[in-house]
Amino acid sequence: MIVGSTPTPYLLWSAFSALAATGVDIAITELDIRMTLPATSALLAQQKKDYWNVVMTCVHLPSCVGITIWGYSDYYSPIPSEFPGQVSGYLHAVYGHAF
C-alpha cells in the first residue's frame, strides 16, 4: 500500500466482509505502507492513520485471524531499490518503535 492511497475503513470492511461471507478466514499478510521521500510530519501522520484503519478493520472482524507485517526495519527492505525515492512503511524505520 502507499500512504494516503489505502482504502477507507468502510471499503476495507465491505471487502473483508464479502470475503468472510464465503466462509474463509482472512489474514492480512506482508503489510507495509510505503511513502515517497522526504518523510514529512503530514505523511507520517497519514501513514499512522492508514495502519490504524487496516489494523482496526481486522481487529473488529471476527473472521480476520491475523496481521503480519513485511518487516520491522528498513535494513532488509526491497522497497528503496524497487521503488526509488520511496521508503518502506516498516514500523521501526518510521517510528523507532512499534505503536
C-alpha positions, 0 to 999 in steps of 0.5 A: 500500500502507499500512504494516503492511497489505502482504502477507507475503513468502510471499503476495507470492511465491505471487502473483508466482509464479502470475503468472510461471507464465503466462509474463509478466514482472512489474514492480512499478510506482508503489510507495509505502507510505503511513502515517497521521500522526504518523510514529512510530519503530514505523511507520517501522520497519514501513514499512522492513520492508514495502519490504524484503519487496516489494523482496526478493520481486522481487529473488529472482524471476527473472521480476520485471524491475523496481521503480519507485517513485511518487516520491522526495519528498513535494513532488509527492505526491497522497497528503496531499490524497487521503488526509488525515492520511496521508503518502506512503511516498516514500523521501526524505520518510521517510528523507532518503535512499534505503536 
